[in-house]
């Protein structure tokens, strides 16, 4: 199962962690996993390479894991992460056994 956690700060989607294989098919033939991988990398690369936004990014191939959190923000990058969440939620509707997705509100440091 692929697990996705999206982080929300002050109502804005600021990052995510995606991990695991969906188990829809064998690795290399899993169209659900391929779709998630493509959406993930499109989001990361567009934000970093097109919008030139800074982010903390960690990719662990052994865990099939990508962690991504914005350091700098603009409207486009925030919207892209929100759009990624929406598309992943739509994919979960078709493949509920293969995707677990949740959004977590996080607090800014120094704010209670």
N, C-alpha and C positions, 0 to 999 in steps of 0.2 A: 504494500500500500504506500502511496505517496502521501506524505504529510506536509501541509503548508500552514505556516503561521505568518500572518500579516500584522505589522505593528502600526498602531494608530496613535498619533500625538496631536492633541487639540483638534480632533476631527479630521486630520490629514493622514493619509496612508504614507508612511515614511520609509518602509522597508519590509523585508520578508525573509523567511527561511523556508526552503523547499528541500525535502530529503526523501530518499527511498525510491524504489521502483514500484510501479502500479500493480504489477503482477497480472496484468490483463493478458499477456502472452509472454513468450520467452524473450529474453533480452535480445535486441536486434530486430524483433518483429512486433514489438509492443507499440501500437499506434497511439495509445493514450499517453504512454511515457514519452514518446517522441513529440507529441503535441505539447506536453508540459515543458519539456526541454527547450523546444523552439520558442515558446512564449517567454520562458525565463530568460534565455539569452537575448532575445529581441529587446526585452525590457531593460536588462542590464546594459547592453551595448548602445542602445538608443540614448539612455540617460547619460552614460559616460562619454560616448564618442560624438554624439550629435548635439546634445544639450550642454556638454562639457561640465557636468555637475560632479562634484567630489562625493565619494561614497566609500564606506568600509565594505570590502567585498572579500569573501572567502569561498573558495571552491575546493571540495574534497571529493575527488573521483571515487575513492574507495567506499565512501558512504553514499555516493550519488547525492551530494548535498551542495546547495548554494545558499550562502547567507549574504544579504545585501541591505545596507542601511545608509540612507542619505546623510551626508555631512552638510552639504549646501543644497538649497532647494529653489526651484522655480515652479511656476504653475504647470508647465508641461511635464516635468518629471513627476510631480505629485499626481497629476491626472493619469499619467501612464501606469503608475503603480496601482492606482484605483481601478483603472481599466483592466489590468492584469488580474486583480482580485475578482472582478466581475466575470471575466471570461473563464477563470478557473472554477468559479462557483457554478457557472452554466455547464461546464464539462462534468462537474460532479453530479449534476442532475441526471446525466446520461450514464455515468459510471460510478454510482454511489459506493460500490464495494471496493473501488480502487483508489479513491481520493478522500482524504480527510483535510478539511480546510477550516481555519478559524481566524478570527481577528481579535487582537488583544490591545487594549488601551494601555499605553505606557505613560508614566509621569516624567516630566522634565526633572533633571537633577536640581535639587534645591527647592522644588515646588512640592507642597504636600496637598 
